[in-house]
Amino acid sequence: MHKVIFDTDPGVDDAMALLFLHNHPEIDLIGITTVFGNASIETTTRNALFLKREWGIGAPVAKGDGKTYNPMRNPIDWPVMIHGHDGLGNIDVPDTIDLPLDPRPAHRFIIETVRANPGEVTLIAVGRMSNLAYALKEDPEIAGLVKQVIIMGGAFDVPGNITPAAEANIHGDPEAADVVMGAAWKVVVVGLDVTMKTVMLRKRLADLTAQNGKHLKLLSDISQFYIDFYGQHVKDEGMVVHDSCACVYLVAPELFETRSGAIRVVAGGIADGQTIQKPDGRGFPPGNWDDLPSQHACIGIDAEKVMALLDETLVR
């Protein structure tokens, strides 16, 4: 079993990824930590509790601080045109959910859970890297106790999606992302190079919902607004399943091609948030990539098999 803490900002594609983690028989979801991004920290935390309640998820939810790693940065307006005003496709999520939060802030929850399960916990982070960076700042030794870190974010050999240089999750807190990429733990970055090749068609989601109406009816309702947005980016009526790709990597890494090398994140200037990898085996003069751990960036994907595994798991 893979023990997973899911660091997330629900978010429509986050909801699909959460249901995948909850349903997959080889995954033990032991915690959900929330971060700002697709909506404010109050909204993403409320949404995590809502999905926990509706899908009967047992994992505790711990709320993030809602602050960037560099306190001088302020979040831009929330992407309501993508995820809706409630963060979940304008389905009118209740204002409050009668479920308790874990009393610890998200970064402390990560630290204590990792220390209680040394070498066993995978962190899957599909929003800003703020919580992970704060955990490292408070307790750097956890880098040696985490099994691996899987990130949905970044763009290496393709353009970004919020600027020509940057992907939104990394752009939202680039200082945090640079800390996470440079830490002494195993990082796999599942970015736009591969996620943009995975599309859940509206009809495909409807067919899946017919097989498992109990859970997928809610997911389908949440997704319609998101699919409408993606109409301008994909050929057919469908949605790119960014966050689910990071979760699929956990159980089926053979469906991805990766490139190894140190990764840095640009902070500031017109390339703010850009992810840059120094590939292993390439020689360069001394510079800012020296003495950093070699991490893995996904550069290829068997999209058809990834989508098939996603389908199979969602309808369980």
C-alpha positions as a Markdown table, in Angstrom:
| # | Residue | x | y | z |
|---|---|---|---|---|
| 1 | Met | 0.0 | 0.0 | 0.0 |
| 2 | His | 1.2 | 3.5 | -0.8 |
| 3 | Lys | 0.6 | 5.9 | 2.1 |
| 4 | Val | -0.2 | 9.3 | 0.7 |
| 5 | Ile | -0.7 | 12.8 | 1.9 |
| 6 | Phe | -2.6 | 14.8 | -0.8 |
| 7 | Asp | -1.6 | 18.5 | -0.8 |
| 8 | Thr | -4.4 | 20.1 | -2.8 |
| 9 | Asp | -6.4 | 23.2 | -3.7 |
| 10 | Pro | -9.8 | 21.8 | -4.7 |
| 11 | Gly | -10.5 | 22.8 | -7.6 |
| 12 | Val | -12.2 | 20.7 | -10.2 |
| 13 | Asp | -9.4 | 18.5 | -11.4 |
| 14 | Asp | -8.3 | 18.2 | -7.8 |
| 15 | Ala | -11.6 | 16.6 | -7.0 |
| 16 | Met | -11.1 | 14.0 | -9.7 |
| 17 | Ala | -7.6 | 13.2 | -8.4 |
| 18 | Leu | -9.0 | 12.9 | -4.9 |
| 19 | Leu | -11.6 | 10.4 | -5.9 |
| 20 | Phe | -8.9 | 8.4 | -7.7 |
| 21 | Leu | -6.8 | 8.3 | -4.6 |
| 22 | His | -9.8 | 7.3 | -2.5 |
| 23 | Asn | -10.8 | 4.5 | -4.8 |
| 24 | His | -7.5 | 3.0 | -5.8 |
| 25 | Pro | -7.0 | -0.3 | -3.9 |
| 26 | Glu | -3.2 | 0.2 | -3.6 |
| 27 | Ile | -3.4 | 3.6 | -2.0 |
| 28 | Asp | -3.9 | 4.5 | 1.7 |
| 29 | Leu | -4.9 | 8.1 | 1.8 |
| 30 | Ile | -3.7 | 9.2 | 5.3 |
| 31 | Gly | -4.2 | 12.9 | 5.0 |
| 32 | Ile | -5.4 | 15.9 | 3.0 |
| 33 | Thr | -3.7 | 19.2 | 3.4 |
| 34 | Thr | -5.1 | 22.3 | 1.8 |
| 35 | Val | -3.4 | 25.2 | 0.0 |
| 36 | Phe | -4.6 | 28.3 | -1.8 |
| 37 | Gly | -4.6 | 28.5 | -5.6 |
| 38 | Asn | -7.8 | 27.5 | -7.4 |
| 39 | Ala | -9.5 | 29.5 | -4.7 |
| 40 | Ser | -8.8 | 31.1 | -1.3 |
| 41 | Ile | -7.5 | 28.9 | 1.5 |
| 42 | Glu | -10.9 | 29.2 | 3.2 |
| 43 | Thr | -12.7 | 28.0 | 0.0 |
| 44 | Thr | -10.3 | 25.1 | -0.8 |
| 45 | Thr | -10.5 | 23.9 | 2.8 |
| 46 | Arg | -14.3 | 24.0 | 2.8 |
| 47 | Asn | -14.2 | 22.1 | -0.6 |
| 48 | Ala | -11.9 | 19.4 | 0.8 |
| 49 | Leu | -14.3 | 18.9 | 3.7 |
| 50 | Phe | -17.3 | 18.8 | 1.4 |
| 51 | Leu | -15.7 | 16.1 | -0.9 |
| 52 | Lys | -14.6 | 14.2 | 2.2 |
| 53 | Arg | -18.2 | 14.1 | 3.4 |
| 54 | Glu | -19.8 | 13.4 | 0.1 |
| 55 | Trp | -17.4 | 10.6 | -0.8 |
| 56 | Gly | -17.0 | 9.1 | 2.7 |
| 57 | Ile | -13.3 | 9.7 | 2.8 |
| 58 | Gly | -11.7 | 8.9 | 6.2 |
| 59 | Ala | -8.5 | 10.9 | 5.9 |
| 60 | Pro | -8.2 | 14.0 | 8.1 |
| 61 | Val | -8.1 | 17.4 | 6.5 |
| 62 | Ala | -5.5 | 20.0 | 7.7 |
| 63 | Lys | -5.7 | 23.6 | 6.6 |
| 64 | Gly | -2.7 | 25.5 | 5.2 |
| 65 | Asp | -1.7 | 28.9 | 6.3 |
| 66 | Gly | -2.8 | 30.5 | 3.0 |
| 67 | Lys | 0.5 | 32.4 | 2.6 |
| 68 | Thr | 3.2 | 32.3 | 0.0 |
| 69 | Tyr | 6.7 | 31.3 | 1.1 |
| 70 | Asn | 7.9 | 34.8 | 0.3 |
| 71 | Pro | 5.5 | 37.0 | 2.4 |
| 72 | Met | 6.0 | 39.9 | 0.0 |
| 73 | Arg | 4.0 | 38.0 | -2.7 |
| 74 | Asn | 0.3 | 38.4 | -2.8 |
| 75 | Pro | -2.1 | 36.0 | -4.5 |
| 76 | Ile | -3.6 | 37.3 | -7.7 |
| 77 | Asp | -7.4 | 37.1 | -8.3 |
| 78 | Trp | -8.7 | 33.5 | -8.0 |
| 79 | Pro | -9.4 | 31.8 | -11.4 |
| 80 | Val | -13.1 | 31.8 | -11.1 |
| 81 | Met | -13.4 | 31.6 | -14.9 |
| 82 | Ile | -11.9 | 28.1 | -14.7 |
| 83 | His | -13.2 | 26.6 | -11.4 |
| 84 | Gly | -16.1 | 28.8 | -10.6 |
| 85 | His | -16.8 | 31.1 | -7.7 |
| 86 | Asp | -17.1 | 28.2 | -5.3 |
| 87 | Gly | -14.0 | 26.4 | -6.7 |
| 88 | Leu | -16.1 | 23.4 | -7.7 |
| 89 | Gly | -17.8 | 24.4 | -10.9 |
| 90 | Asn | -20.5 | 26.6 | -9.3 |
| 91 | Ile | -22.5 | 23.7 | -7.9 |
| 92 | Asp | -23.5 | 25.8 | -4.9 |
| 93 | Val | -21.3 | 24.1 | -2.3 |
| 94 | Pro | -22.7 | 24.8 | 1.2 |
| 95 | Asp | -20.9 | 27.7 | 3.0 |
| 96 | Thr | -20.0 | 25.5 | 5.9 |
| 97 | Ile | -19.4 | 21.8 | 6.3 |
| 98 | Asp | -20.1 | 20.2 | 9.7 |
| 99 | Leu | -16.9 | 18.2 | 9.9 |
| 100 | Pro | -13.9 | 19.0 | 12.1 |
| 101 | Leu | -10.5 | 20.0 | 10.8 |
| 102 | Asp | -7.3 | 18.5 | 12.1 |
| 103 | Pro | -6.1 | 20.9 | 14.7 |
| 104 | Arg | -2.6 | 21.2 | 13.2 |
| 105 | Pro | -1.7 | 23.6 | 10.4 |
| 106 | Ala | -1.0 | 21.7 | 7.2 |
| 107 | His | 2.8 | 21.9 | 7.3 |
| 108 | Arg | 2.9 | 20.6 | 10.9 |
| 109 | Phe | 0.5 | 17.8 | 9.9 |
| 110 | Ile | 3.0 | 16.9 | 7.2 |
| 111 | Ile | 5.9 | 16.9 | 9.5 |
| 112 | Glu | 4.3 | 14.8 | 12.3 |
| 113 | Thr | 2.8 | 12.3 | 9.9 |
| 114 | Val | 6.0 | 11.8 | 8.0 |
| 115 | Arg | 7.9 | 11.3 | 11.3 |
| 116 | Ala | 5.4 | 8.8 | 12.5 |
| 117 | Asn | 5.8 | 6.8 | 9.3 |
| 118 | Pro | 9.5 | 7.2 | 8.3 |
| 119 | Gly | 10.3 | 6.1 | 4.7 |
| 120 | Glu | 6.6 | 5.3 | 4.0 |
| 121 | Val | 4.8 | 8.5 | 3.0 |
| 122 | Thr | 4.5 | 9.9 | -0.5 |
| 123 | Leu | 3.5 | 13.6 | -0.7 |
| 124 | Ile | 1.4 | 14.3 | -3.8 |
| 125 | Ala | 1.2 | 18.1 | -4.2 |
| 126 | Val | -1.1 | 19.5 | -6.9 |
| 127 | Gly | -1.3 | 23.2 | -6.0 |
| 128 | Arg | 1.2 | 25.7 | -4.7 |
| 129 | Met | 4.3 | 24.2 | -3.0 |
| 130 | Ser | 3.8 | 26.5 | 0.0 |
| 131 | Asn | 2.9 | 23.8 | 2.6 |
| 132 | Leu | 5.9 | 21.6 | 1.6 |
| 133 | Ala | 8.3 | 24.5 | 1.7 |
| 134 | Tyr | 7.1 | 25.5 | 5.2 |
| 135 | Ala | 7.4 | 21.9 | 6.4 |
| 136 | Leu | 11.0 | 21.8 | 5.2 |
| 137 | Lys | 11.8 | 25.2 | 6.8 |
| 138 | Glu | 10.5 | 24.1 | 10.2 |
| 139 | Asp | 12.0 | 20.5 | 10.0 |
| 140 | Pro | 14.6 | 20.0 | 7.2 |
| 141 | Glu | 15.2 | 16.5 | 8.3 |
| 142 | Ile | 11.9 | 15.3 | 7.0 |
| 143 | Ala | 13.4 | 15.3 | 3.5 |
| 144 | Gly | 15.3 | 12.2 | 4.4 |
| 145 | Leu | 12.1 | 10.5 | 5.8 |
| 146 | Val | 9.7 | 11.1 | 2.9 |
| 147 | Lys | 9.4 | 8.2 | 0.4 |
| 148 | Gln | 8.9 | 10.5 | -2.5 |
| 149 | Val | 7.3 | 13.8 | -3.6 |
| 150 | Ile | 5.1 | 13.9 | -6.8 |
| 151 | Ile | 4.3 | 17.3 | -8.0 |
| 152 | Met | 1.7 | 18.4 | -10.6 |
| 153 | Gly | 3.3 | 21.6 | -11.9 |
| 154 | Gly | 5.8 | 23.1 | -14.2 |
| 155 | Ala | 6.5 | 23.2 | -17.9 |
| 156 | Phe | 9.9 | 22.2 | -19.3 |
| 157 | Asp | 9.8 | 21.8 | -23.1 |
| 158 | Val | 6.4 | 23.4 | -23.6 |
| 159 | Pro | 4.9 | 26.8 | -22.9 |
| 160 | Gly | 3.3 | 27.6 | -19.6 |
| 161 | Asn | -0.4 | 28.1 | -19.0 |
| 162 | Ile | -0.4 | 31.3 | -17.0 |
| 163 | Thr | 2.5 | 33.0 | -18.8 |
| 164 | Pro | 4.5 | 31.9 | -21.8 |
| 165 | Ala | 7.2 | 30.8 | -19.3 |
| 166 | Ala | 5.3 | 29.4 | -16.3 |
| 167 | Glu | 2.7 | 26.9 | -15.2 |
| 168 | Ala | 0.1 | 28.2 | -12.7 |
| 169 | Asn | 1.0 | 26.1 | -9.6 |
| 170 | Ile | 4.6 | 27.0 | -9.8 |
| 171 | His | 4.0 | 30.6 | -10.7 |
| 172 | Gly | 1.8 | 31.0 | -7.7 |
| 173 | Asp | 4.7 | 30.5 | -5.3 |
| 174 | Pro | 8.0 | 30.1 | -7.2 |
| 175 | Glu | 10.2 | 30.5 | -4.1 |
| 176 | Ala | 8.4 | 27.6 | -2.4 |
| 177 | Ala | 8.8 | 25.5 | -5.6 |
| 178 | Asp | 12.5 | 26.2 | -5.8 |
| 179 | Val | 12.9 | 25.1 | -2.1 |
| 180 | Val | 11.0 | 21.9 | -2.8 |
| 181 | Met | 13.0 | 21.1 | -6.0 |
| 182 | Gly | 16.3 | 21.6 | -4.3 |
| 183 | Ala | 15.6 | 19.6 | -1.2 |
| 184 | Ala | 17.3 | 16.2 | -0.6 |
| 185 | Trp | 14.2 | 14.1 | -1.3 |
| 186 | Lys | 13.1 | 12.3 | -4.4 |
| 187 | Val | 10.9 | 14.6 | -6.5 |
| 188 | Val | 9.0 | 13.7 | -9.7 |
| 189 | Val | 7.5 | 16.6 | -11.6 |
| 190 | Val | 4.4 | 15.8 | -13.6 |
| 191 | Gly | 3.9 | 19.0 | -15.6 |
| 192 | Leu | 2.3 | 20.4 | -18.7 |
| 193 | Asp | 4.7 | 18.5 | -21.0 |
| 194 | Val | 2.5 | 15.4 | -20.3 |
| 195 | Thr | -0.7 | 16.5 | -18.6 |
| 196 | Met | -1.9 | 18.5 | -21.7 |
| 197 | Lys | -2.1 | 15.1 | -23.5 |
| 198 | Thr | -4.7 | 13.7 | -21.2 |
| 199 | Val | -8.3 | 14.7 | -21.8 |
| 200 | Met | -11.5 | 13.4 | -20.2 |
| 201 | Leu | -14.2 | 13.9 | -22.8 |
| 202 | Arg | -17.7 | 15.0 | -21.6 |
| 203 | Lys | -19.2 | 11.9 | -23.2 |
| 204 | Arg | -16.6 | 9.7 | -21.5 |
| 205 | Leu | -17.4 | 11.1 | -18.1 |
| 206 | Ala | -21.1 | 10.6 | -18.8 |
| 207 | Asp | -20.5 | 7.0 | -19.7 |
| 208 | Leu | -18.5 | 6.5 | -16.5 |
| 209 | Thr | -21.2 | 8.2 | -14.4 |
| 210 | Ala | -23.7 | 5.7 | -15.8 |
| 211 | Gln | -21.5 | 2.9 | -14.4 |
| 212 | Asn | -21.1 | 4.4 | -10.9 |
| 213 | Gly | -23.7 | 7.1 | -10.3 |
| 214 | Lys | -23.2 | 7.4 | -6.6 |
| 215 | His | -19.8 | 9.1 | -6.6 |
| 216 | Leu | -19.4 | 10.1 | -10.2 |
| 217 | Lys | -22.6 | 12.1 | -10.5 |
| 218 | Leu | -21.1 | 14.7 | -8.1 |
| 219 | Leu | -17.8 | 14.6 | -10.1 |
| 220 | Ser | -19.7 | 15.0 | -13.3 |
| 221 | Asp | -21.7 | 18.0 | -12.0 |
| 222 | Ile | -18.5 | 19.6 | -10.7 |
| 223 | Ser | -16.7 | 19.1 | -14.0 |
| 224 | Gln | -19.2 | 20.6 | -16.5 |
| 225 | Phe | -18.1 | 24.2 | -15.9 |
| 226 | Tyr | -14.4 | 23.2 | -16.2 |
| 227 | Ile | -15.2 | 21.4 | -19.5 |
| 228 | Asp | -16.9 | 24.5 | -20.8 |
| 229 | Phe | -13.7 | 26.5 | -20.1 |
| 230 | Tyr | -11.5 | 23.9 | -21.8 |
| 231 | Gly | -13.5 | 24.2 | -24.9 |
| 232 | Gln | -11.1 | 26.9 | -26.1 |
| 233 | His | -8.0 | 24.7 | -25.4 |
| 234 | Val | -8.9 | 21.1 | -26.5 |
| 235 | Lys | -10.4 | 19.9 | -29.8 |
| 236 | Asp | -13.3 | 18.0 | -28.4 |
| 237 | Glu | -15.6 | 18.7 | -25.5 |
| 238 | Gly | -13.4 | 17.6 | -22.6 |
| 239 | Met | -11.1 | 18.6 | -19.7 |
| 240 | Val | -7.4 | 18.2 | -19.1 |
| 241 | Val | -6.9 | 16.0 | -16.1 |
| 242 | His | -3.7 | 17.6 | -14.8 |
| 243 | Asp | -3.9 | 16.5 | -11.1 |
| 244 | Ser | -5.0 | 13.0 | -11.8 |
| 245 | Cys | -1.8 | 12.4 | -13.8 |
| 246 | Ala | 0.3 | 13.0 | -10.7 |
| 247 | Cys | -1.8 | 10.4 | -8.9 |
| 248 | Val | -1.6 | 7.9 | -11.7 |
| 249 | Tyr | 2.2 | 8.2 | -11.7 |
| 250 | Leu | 2.3 | 6.9 | -8.1 |
| 251 | Val | 0.8 | 3.5 | -9.1 |
| 252 | Ala | 1.9 | 3.3 | -12.8 |
| 253 | Pro | 5.2 | 5.1 | -13.3 |
| 254 | Glu | 5.9 | 2.9 | -16.2 |
| 255 | Leu | 3.4 | 4.9 | -18.2 |
| 256 | Phe | 5.6 | 8.0 | -18.1 |
| 257 | Glu | 9.0 | 8.8 | -19.5 |
| 258 | Thr | 11.2 | 10.9 | -17.3 |
| 259 | Arg | 14.4 | 13.0 | -17.6 |
| 260 | Ser | 16.7 | 13.4 | -14.6 |
| 261 | Gly | 18.7 | 16.4 | -13.6 |
| 262 | Ala | 18.7 | 19.3 | -11.1 |
| 263 | Ile | 15.7 | 21.6 | -11.3 |
| 264 | Arg | 15.5 | 25.3 | -10.5 |
| 265 | Val | 12.6 | 27.7 | -10.5 |
| 266 | Val | 12.9 | 31.3 | -11.7 |
| 267 | Ala | 11.7 | 33.8 | -9.1 |
| 268 | Gly | 11.1 | 37.3 | -10.5 |
| 269 | Gly | 11.3 | 39.0 | -13.9 |
| 270 | Ile | 9.4 | 38.1 | -17.1 |
| 271 | Ala | 10.1 | 34.3 | -16.6 |
| 272 | Asp | 8.8 | 34.3 | -13.0 |
| 273 | Gly | 7.8 | 30.7 | -12.1 |
| 274 | Gln | 9.6 | 29.0 | -15.0 |
| 275 | Thr | 11.0 | 25.5 | -14.3 |
| 276 | Ile | 14.4 | 24.8 | -15.8 |
| 277 | Gln | 16.2 | 21.5 | -15.6 |
| 278 | Lys | 19.9 | 20.9 | -16.0 |
| 279 | Pro | 19.9 | 17.4 | -17.6 |
| 280 | Asp | 22.2 | 14.8 | -16.1 |
| 281 | Gly | 25.2 | 14.2 | -18.3 |
| 282 | Arg | 25.3 | 17.6 | -19.9 |
| 283 | Gly | 28.3 | 19.7 | -19.0 |
| 284 | Phe | 28.0 | 23.4 | -18.1 |
| 285 | Pro | 30.3 | 25.9 | -16.4 |
| 286 | Pro | 29.9 | 26.3 | -12.7 |
| 287 | Gly | 26.5 | 27.8 | -11.8 |
| 288 | Asn | 23.3 | 27.9 | -9.8 |
| 289 | Trp | 22.4 | 24.2 | -10.5 |
| 290 | Asp | 25.6 | 22.8 | -8.9 |
| 291 | Asp | 25.4 | 20.6 | -5.8 |
| 292 | Leu | 21.6 | 20.2 | -6.1 |
| 293 | Pro | 19.9 | 16.8 | -6.1 |
| 294 | Ser | 19.0 | 15.2 | -9.4 |
| 295 | Gln | 15.2 | 15.2 | -9.7 |
| 296 | His | 12.9 | 13.7 | -12.4 |
| 297 | Ala | 10.7 | 15.6 | -14.9 |
| 298 | Cys | 8.1 | 13.8 | -16.9 |
| 299 | Ile | 8.6 | 14.4 | -20.6 |
| 300 | Gly | 6.5 | 11.6 | -22.1 |
| 301 | Ile | 3.3 | 9.8 | -21.3 |
| 302 | Asp | 1.2 | 6.9 | -22.6 |
| 303 | Ala | -2.0 | 9.0 | -22.4 |
| 304 | Glu | -4.3 | 6.3 | -23.6 |
| 305 | Lys | -3.2 | 3.9 | -20.8 |
| 306 | Val | -3.3 | 6.6 | -18.2 |
| 307 | Met | -6.8 | 7.5 | -19.1 |
| 308 | Ala | -7.8 | 3.8 | -19.1 |
| 309 | Leu | -6.5 | 3.4 | -15.5 |
| 310 | Leu | -8.2 | 6.6 | -14.4 |
| 311 | Asp | -11.5 | 5.3 | -15.9 |
| 312 | Glu | -11.1 | 1.9 | -14.2 |
| 313 | Thr | -10.4 | 3.5 | -10.8 |
| 314 | Leu | -13.0 | 6.2 | -10.8 |
| 315 | Val | -15.8 | 3.6 | -11.4 |
| 316 | Arg | -14.7 | 1.3 | -8.6 |
